[in-house]
Amino acid sequence: MAAPVRDREALQRLSFLFQAAHWVLPHSPALARFYCSTQRGAARRLVLRMAPSVKRTICRRCCSLLLPGAGGCLRLRGKGQPRMVLRCLSCGRRRRFLCQQELHPLGQATPTVLSFPRPRLLAQPSINPGQRQSGDATSDCPCRNHR
């Protein structure tokens, strides 16, 4: 039997704020930044350690989510020991992480890139390609910008 977890409600709140920030990021990056800063403040106030994977996806300067493509830019750099450079698109701060090397059966070392959790996005409404939008007589594009 496992030992009881101290501050279970606080951990649930931190987890909820992190998931809410992922969910809200495509719609409102400012609200996602607010959720991340609230999560960091609550963890500091309650003297709780956040998991390294959570700390890796939050910018230390502006508290925005560092997901590649959404709030951060990911690059692989390095000649000897490869490293991953993650740049925040809001404030420009760079974070560098060493890539661990795996040995293949032939004895060659190749870098392993750390995986980032994928946010759950809202489902986009499906549009039938044969169906045209109202007022859009020339294009099948659903965004109405190509008239």
N, C-alpha and C positions, 0 to 999 in steps of 0.2 A: 504494500500500500504506500502510495506516495505521500510525502509530507504536505500539509495544508499550505496553500499559497497565501502569503501575506499581502494584504491590500488588493484583493481580487477585483473589487469594484473600480479601483484606480487603474488597474491594468486593462480592464474592459473599456474604460473611458478613453485611455490612450489609444487602444486598438481602434475604437470607433472613430476617433478624430483622424487617425491616419487613413482609414478606409474612406471616410467622408471626403478627405482632401483629394484622394485619388478619383473619386466619383465626380467631384465638382470641377476638377482641373480643366476639362475641355470647355466648360461653360463660363467659369469665372475664376481665372488664376488668382485674383486678389483674395477671394474667399478661401481658396485652397491654401494660400500663404497664411491667412489668418488662422485656419485650423491647425497648420503645422506649428505656428508660433505658440498657439494655445497649448498644443501637445507638449512642446518643449518646456514651456513655463510650468505646466502641471508636473512634469517629470522632475524638474529641478526642485520644485516646492516640496514634493513628496519624497525626494531623495531616492528615486527609482532609476535604474539603468535601462536605457533603451537598447534594443538589439543592434548589433553592428549593421545588419542589412537595412534597418530603419534609418540609422544615422547616415548611412552611405547615400540614401536617396533624398536627404534634406540639406539644402544649402546652409552653411553655418552663418553666413553674413545676412541674407535676406529672408531665410526660412521658406524659400520656394521649393517645390518638388523638382528633383533633378532627373526626371525620366527622359531618356534620349528621344528627341523629336518633339516633346511637349514642353519641357522646361529646361532642358540641358542638351548640350552637344557632346557627343562621344567620339573620341579619337584614340587610335592605337599608336603609340610612339615608342621609340627606343631601339637601339642597335644591339646592345649586349643583353641586358635584362629588359624584356618588353614591359611596358606599363600602359595603363589606360588613363587618359586625361579626360575628365568630365568638367565641362565649362557651363556655368549657370548663364542662361540667356537673359536674366533680369539684371544681375549686378556684375557679371563678368568674372566672378571668382572661379579659379581653377582648382580642381582636386585631382591628385594623382594617386593611382592604386597600382601596385605591382601585380602583374599577371603571373599566376603560378604556372609552372611548366610541367607538362605531362611527357612521359617517355613512351614512344611508340615501340612496337616490337622490333623495328629496325634500329633502335637506339637513338633516333633523332628526337630532339626536344622541340615541342611546339607550345606556344602560349595558350593558356586557357582564359577566356574572357569571363569575368564575373557576370552572372545573370541578374537581371533586374526584374522585379515583379511587374507583371503587366496589369495596368489598371482596368477595371471593369467599366466599360463605356455604355452609355445608353444605346439601346437598339435603334438603328436608323429605320425609318419607315421604308418598306420595300415599294419600289415604283416599277410597274410593269413597263418594259421597253416599248410596247406597242401603244401604251396609253399616253396621251399628250396632256400637258398641263393646260389649264384654262388660259387663253390669251397667248399661248405659245404655239404658233402655227408652223414655224420653220424648223424647230430643233426638237430632238428627243431628250435634251439635257434637262434635268429637273431643277437646276439652279436659276433658270430664267435670265441669265446674264448674256446668253448667246443668241440674240435675236437677229 
